[in-house]
Amino acid sequence: MSTPSSTPLLSPMPATSAHPIADLYVRHLLGVSDDVDTSEVETLALARFPAARWEIAPAEEQTPEGVRLAPGVLRLSRHTLISGPYAPAVDDGTALDLDHTVSMVFDVLCPRERGPAPFRGGGDRDGLARIFAAGSPVREEWRVAQWLVAVGRRLGGSVRFEVADGEHTTVTPDPAVAVDMTIFSDVWLDPDAALSVCRTADRRSELAMTGVSWGGPPASTGAVPALVDSPLTPEQLRGLHERADAFDIAALTSPPPLSGYGVEVDLGKDGIVSVEISGVDQVPLTIKGLEWAKNGAVTYVVRWTPENLEDWQRERPSFDLKISRTRASGVVAGLTRALFQAVGGEVADQDEFLLDPDDV
């Protein structure tokens, strides 16, 4: 990361793409501040695109004006390229309409792949349904669009989407939306141990394992035949019921091993923070190469759920929800820190980007 006095100069972004079939592609832009290192963009790319690599790495070069950072080319996949960083300006003087905090721009070239208009009335926390109201991105462009919003949220940047030829929409994702965290570990805590750990962070923690009591079968069970003209004889029906009873008794007397459970913190009007403990076979790309995670991992998902779920799914939620979210974020962070100290492993945000445990 460069200091302000040593920040290299950046070239303006080309007005047109040099890609041979650029007319079949769209140019989305990712804008970030100058305290973001290009290696951070590469790291976040590898979290979603396993084949991401620099085809041309950004490099500093001496010019008469001073040190200039020549843009590089980062390939996300077979079809998608990122060029940059550039200065937040176009070489023909066209305005980019990005947030005023943007100091560096990455040019994202990917196939234009659009499907039907998004369903109206559903949640739209990232604003993509609003931006692509005429036709939602699909396949590669959808993956890239979701990644760009997640990166903008993580790095505090802005994203400009090319909605149609000559039509652009800019979104600045709110970093505060990313409340939930997940710990991936090779350590399994039994329910009592997990509850004890969680209570060191919040005394309101309670196990959530009781479920709902069964009220028994319907009153008509056994009183009337299920099939009026059953092909089975009374002896066959009796034998079938005996085998079913034996199976039920075996299941009740020898329950399967515990594969998951939860701990909850009731925040009253601010909702609930839950810790969901289970095992997964598939882990994020960011930890797939770790020896202890090659066959799966134990996950501790620390999640906030507010009372107003509809408001929660809005791109611009109410002020009251933001206040509840702020209070819940502190509880989520405290539980995550306590659990990480107990089980170790890796911590990821809700976009599956890894976090430094010291920054939780």
N, C-alpha and C positions, 0 to 999 in steps of 0.2 A: 504494500500500500504506500502510495507516494505522499509526501508532505506537500502542502500548498506551494511552497517555494520551488519544488522540483517537479511539479506536475508537467508532463510533456504536452506539447501542442498536438491537436487532433485535426485531421483533414475533414472538410465538409462532406456530407454524404452525397454520393452521385444521384442526380435527378432520375436517371434511368438505369435499369439493371443491365449488366453485360451478359446475363444468362441467355443462352441461345434460344430457349423457348419460354422466355419470361412472360409472354402474353398468355400462357396457360397457368401462370402462377400468380400468387398475391404477395404483396410486400407488407408485412406487419412490422412494426417497430417496437423495440424495447428500450426505454429510456431510464437511465439510472444516474445517481450522483457520482462525482469524481472520486469519492472515497471507496468505490467498489473496484476491486481488482478483477482483471479479466479471468483469472483462474477461478474466481467464485462462480462466474457464469458457466465455465466448463464443469465444475463440480456439480452444480445444479442440473446441468444437462445430463450428466452420467446417472443421476438419480432416476431419470425417466427413460433415457435412450442409451441402452448399453453399448452401442457402437459409436457413440459420440467421440469425436477426435478432431484435433486441429490439423487441417490440411496445410494451412499457412498460419504459423503462430504470430501474434502481434509482436513487433520488434521496434525498439527505439533506434532512430537514425538521426545523425547530425545534419542540420540544414542551416542555411544562412540566418534564418529566423530564430534558430534554437533547436533544442531536442524535440523531435516529432515522433509520435507513436504511430507507426504504419499499421493500418488495419489488417487483421487476420481473417481467416476463413475457418469457421468451426462447422463441421458437418454433423448434424444430428442423426440423420438417417440417409437412406439411399436417395430420398427425394427432397430433403430439407437442408438448407444451408443458412448459416448466420455469418454475416460479415460485420466487422467493426473491431474496436470502437471508432465512431466518428464524432465530430463535434455536432451539437444540436442545431445544425443548419444544413441547407441543401445548396449544392454548388451553383444552382440557377436562381437562388434567392427566395425560393418557395418557403413559406412558413410551415413548421412541423406541428404546431399546436399541441405541444407536450407541456407537462407541468413545469412551473418555473424553477423547480429544484433540479431538473434534469441537466446534467453536464456532459453525459456520454450517451451515444445512441448506437444500438445494434440493429442492423438491417436483416430481417428474417424473411427468407424466400421459401415458400412452400406451395404445394399444389392447391389450386382452388377446387375444393370438394364440398359442395353444398347439397343438403337434403331438404326435406319439407320444413315449413315454418315450425318453430317450437310450440309445444302445447301451451295454450294461454291459460293462466290461472295457477300454474305451478310455481314452485320456488325458483328464485333467480339470484342467489347470494353473490355470484360473481359478475352478474350483469350481462352474461353472454346471450341470454334469450332476448334481452332488450336490444343489444347491439346487432344481432343477426336475426331480427324479427322477420325478415323476408325468407330466410332459409338458413337453417342451422348448419354449421360445419359438420362434416362427418369424416370418419377414417383419419387420415394423416393430419388434415387441417384441424380436426377437433382435438386430437392429442396435442398438437402444437399450441392451439389457443388456450387450452386448459393449463398447459405448462407455463405459457407466458404470463397468465394471470397469477399463478402460484409464485413465479419468480418475482414479478412485480410486487407481490405482497411481502415476500421474504426480504427483498432488497430495498423496499420503500421506493419503488420506481413507478413508472407509468407505461402503459401499453397503448399504441395506436394501431387499430385494426383497419385493414382495407376491406370495407363492407362490399363495395362495388367499384367499378372503374371511376376514379376521381372522387369517390365518397369515402371518408374516413371518420372513425369515431374513436375517441380517446377515453380510457378508463384508468383511474388511479386506485388500485386495490387498497383496502384498509388493512394494515398489518394487524390491527386489534382483533380482526375476525378470527385469526388463527389462535384459538384458545386451547383446543384439545392437544394432548401429547400421548405418545406411546413409547413404552420402554420395551425393547427386545432383549431378552436375557436367556441364559441357560439354567437359571435358578428358579425352581418352583416353590412358592410359599404356600403352606397349607392355610386354610381360612383363618384360623386363630392367629397365626403368625402375621398374616397380611393385615388383619384388623389391628393387631398391636402396633405394627409399623405405621399404619395410617393414623392411628390415634396420637402418635407423637407429633403429627402435623396438624391434626384437627380432631378435637375430642368428641365431635359430633358424629364421627364415623361409626357406621353400624353394618353388620353383615346383611346381605340381601340374598338369602338362600331359601326362604320358606316357601315361596310359590303360593298357589291358591288351593285351598282344601277342596277335595272332590266331594260332591254331594251325593255320589252313588248313581246307579243306573236309573233310567226312567221307571216310573211306577208300573208301567205296563210290561216291563221285561219279564218274560217267562209266563205271562198270563195269556198271551195270544201268540199263535204261531207266526214266525217271521215270514214264512212262505205258506200260503194256503195249500198249495199242491206240491209239497216238497217231495222230491224223488227219494229222499232218505227214509229209511225205516226208523221206528222209535229206538231200536237198539243202536243204530248208527248215529243217531242224534245224541243219544246218551254218551256214547264213546267219544264223540267230538267234544262235548261239553267237559267231559272228564279230562281230556288232554288239554283243553284250554285252561281249566282250573289249575292243573299241574304246572302249566307254563307260568300262570300268574303268581302262584305261590313261590315258584323258584325265583321269579324276578323280584318279588317283595322281600324274600329272605336273603337273597344274594345280589344286592344292587350293584350296578356297574361302577367301576372306579370313577372318582370325581374328575371330570374333564374341564370344568369351568365353574366359576362362581363370581360374585360381585360384592363390592363394598360401596355403600352410599353415604353421602353427606347431604342432609336436607337443609337447603338454604332458605326455606320459607318462600317468600315472594320472589326471590332471585332464582328459584328453580332447584335443580339437583345436580350435584357432581358425583359421578359414579366411577368406580375403578372396576373394569371388566378384566378378569384374569382367565386366560385360556391358552391353548397351544395352537400354533399354526404351522402348516407344512411349507407354505410359500412365504418367503421373507422379501422385503424390499431389495432392489438392486444394490443399494448402498451398503448392505451388510452381507450380501450373498457370498462374498469371497472369504468371510471369516470362518475359521475352522469350526467353531462351536455352533455356527448357524447353518451349516451345509445341509443338515437334515431337518431344519425347522427351528422354531424358537418358542419360548414362553413369552406371551405378550401381556403387558399391564397397560390397558387403554384407559387413560384418565380423561373423562368426557363430561362436558357441561351440557345440560338440557334445560332450557328456560321453561317457564310456565306457558308463555305465548309462543307456540310453535310457528304460527303463521308469520308473526312479526320477525321471528328468528331467520326465516328464509327470504326475507326481503333484501334487496341490494342496499337499500337505505333504511335500516330499522329505526324504530322510535328512540327518542332520547332516553326513555325509561329503560328500554332493553340494553342500551349501551352502558347505563349505570350498573345494571345487574351483571352485565358481561364483565365489566371492570372488577367488580367485587368477586365474581366467580373465578376470574383469571388468577387471582391471588391464591385461592383455594387449590385450583388445579396445579399451579406451580409448586405449592408447598407439599402436596401429596406426591408429585412427581419426584421432587428432590428427596423426600424421605424414602420412597420406594427404590430409587436409584442407589442410594447409599446402602440399602439392604441387599439388592440383587445384582447391581452392576449392569454391564451390557452396553447398549447404545440407546440414545433418546432421539426420537424423531418428532417433528411437528405434524400437524394434520395433513400436510401435503407430502409426507414421507421424506422430507429433507432432514438430514441429521442436524442435531443441535449439540453444541458444546454444553455438557452438564453444568459447567460453571455459569452459563448464560441463562439457565432455566429460571 
